[in-house]
Amino acid sequence: MLRITTHNTKRRSSQSSSQAKIDKIIHQLTTEHRGSIHNRNVILSVEDIRSVCMMAREAFLAQPMCIEVKEPLCVVGDIHGQFDDLLRIFDYNNCPSSRRFLFLGDYVDRGKNSIEVIVLLMCYKLRYPDNLYMLRGNHESEVLNMHYGFYDECKRRYTIKLFKTFVDCYNCMPVAAVISNRIFCCHGGLSPDLSTIEDINHLERPAQIPVKGLLCDLMWSDPENIFGWGKNNRGVSVTFGRDIVERFIRNHDFDLIVRAHQVVEEGFEFFAKRQLITLFSAPNYCGEFDNAGATMNLNSDLKISFHVFSPKIGGRAITNIITVAGPQVRIRNLQSMPTENQPGLGEQLLRYKTRETKKQ
């Protein structure tokens, strides 16, 4: 009995030490960045970042590939390294210490502070595991990181070895979620290989994103005004029409699909008679698009509202929050803006995959 008590005491001491380290990093990330005149990068030690990644990796592996989440909660779309905007989201919605969040992926690439974004979210995941859930997006990929900025950011600010640590971590992330048995969530969209939710849970980890198949589609596919399945202009995955959405919802007794992956002008956009929502949470994306960002909030009755964050005007962040009731609001038909619509990207991914296979 004495040995067990000693062992438990050591375990509690280790947990307490880990929590203190995570709290310190959270404090550093949420105060130093705001406190600087030019919102400078937050300098974290390589050891702290690596420790967070390793703990987060284990936390992700402890979850199924399709996680179950309960309402009430806030759903967040693409962030893409826009750390200021992530902090704005937490400022308005409260932090995960008192509010539940589901993030749909694409934490890194394109923006200036991808490291701050993904480290803060992983810290919150570790500190409040029942209040913050992270799904994998198509940019949680070593291949895309080499082209869209995260690799360069890690190399410039830290080391290539640390970049590999991030890759090892998000190769283990869940890829889908179901909210209160009624709402299906993923980063990209549906797949012709998706028959049951258990198909998702049978996907193996750790895994790179393949060039086709279920895992690829969940992070890459897009809705389109077609009938059935179509070819995706991105060069990867597929597109799917309203009939596919309606069939999926009917077969699984869902009410709604929520996904991210595409820039939409107002931060959110309906499709298929409001049975699918595209959510994008990075306003003024890349400093090039005058788009708003939005978060989706579900209350305990599963009623939906959206908080729309205006883009920065004249260098000043305008937190003009517009709350609208989901079922009642009338939304004009918006044109989705392009993201990685690069012909040939699929072949590029395929070449990379073949090269990696030969190495193994």
C-alpha positions, 0 to 999 in steps of 0.5 A: 500500500505504501508503494502505491501511495508513493507512486500516486504521489509522484504521478500527481506531482508530475501532472501538477508540474505539467499543468503549471508548464502549460499554464505558463505557456498559455499566459505567455502566448496570450499576454506577450503578443498583445503587449507588444507594439507590433504584435511581435512573435512570442518566443517559446523554448524549443523544449516547451513546444516539443513537450506540448506536441508530445503530450497533445499527440497522446491526447489525440491518439486517445480519442477516436477518429470521429469524436463525440461532442455535446452542446452548448459549444462554439464551432470555429473554422479555418484560422491559418496562422492569424493569431490576432484573430484567434485571440479575438475569438476567445475574447468574445466567446470566453476561453476554453476554461469556461466555454466548449469549442470545436475547431475544424482544422487549418491552424497553420500556413499562410498567416504570420503566427502559425506556431502561436496558433497551434501551440496555444490550441494544443495547450488549451486542449491539454489543460481543458480536454473536455472543453476544446476539440481539434480536428485535422484540416488539409493544411495539417499536412507536411506536403502543404506546409512545404508550400504554404509557409509553416515549414518556412516559419518553423525553419526561420524561427526554430529548426526543421526538427521541430517542424517534424515534431509538429507533423508527427503530432497532427498526423494523429489528430481526429478528422471528424466530429458529431455534435449531440448525435445531430450535427456532422462536422469535418474540415472538407466534406463528404466522400463516396467511401463514407457509408457509416461513421464507423468507417471513419473510426477504422482509419489508422493513425498516425497517417499522412493525408493520402491523395484519394479515399476517405481520409483525403475527402474528409479534409479536401472535398467541396460542395458544388452545384452539381448532381452526384459526385464531380471532379474537384478543380483543386486537383485533389478529392471530389465535389458533391452535390445537394443530393449527396448532402440530402442522402447523407443526412437522411441515412444518418439521421443528422440535421446538419453538416458543418465544414470549413475549407473555403473562404466565404465572404460573410464568414459563413454560407449555407448550401443544400437548403441550409443542410450544410454550412461552410464556416471560415474564421479568418477575416481579411484572409492573407491580407488580400480578401476583404472577407469577414470571419465567423464562428457558429454557436450552438446553445443547449437546445441546438439553436444556431447563431453566428458571430461575424467578425469584420475584417481589419480596416485601416490596420485596426481590428473592428470587432463588429459582432453580428448575431443572427439566428441560423434558421431564420436568417436570409443569406444572399448567394455568395461566391466562394473564394478560391484557396488551393485551387491549383491544377496538378496539386493532386499529381504533386501530392502523388509524387510526394507519396510515391517518394515517401513510400520508396524511402520506407 
